[in-house]
């Protein structure tokens, strides 16, 4: 390969990477500021378009799955929520996450989203679905912690479970607070591998901490 061909190839690859990063950075930042169902839906669609354009990058599929789950949570918590629509959203999130996992195996953050998808399915009918999807969610979160014990989102999700679970079933606001505080410590001490690697959740942790003080 001549120098000119090598230079052209390298320049093209760098330009493609710059285009990818330029598309991703503002969308990743929006993950921490999006608060509505419509916003999550639109952001998820944006990540999905990037994913389908790139095809070899796992993060756009990961974020598209996350946005779909968050949209499902928002709809489930709205009046009349928790319907079959949540299952449809969970199905889509799972398809997207599977595409991410095909490229990035044994990743703690992917297992965090698996946990969230299982929780979304459980929310459709907690009384009848807890035994199945509650166990699936717990297994996914345990795997996420095993893969990366310093992942702050693991402790955020654990704290969220403790916060929402009634005390007679093992919930505890005190334990939730300790988990949220541990999560904040890890957010402060950790550093993402790149500007677009998973770093979301700190805003939600601060929200929940304000509820338990």
Secondary structure, 3 states (H helix, E strand, C coil): CCHHHHHHHHHHHHHHHHHHHHHHHHHHHHCCCCCCHHHHHHHHHHHHHHHHHHCCCHHHHHHHHHHHHHHHHHHHHCCCCCCHHHHHHHHHHHHHHHHHHHHCCCCHHHHHHHHHHHHHHHHHCHHHHHHHHHHHHHHHHHHHHHHCCCCHHHHHHHHHHHHHCCHHHCCCHHHHHHHHHHHHHHHHHCCCCCCCCCCCCHHHHHHHHHHHC
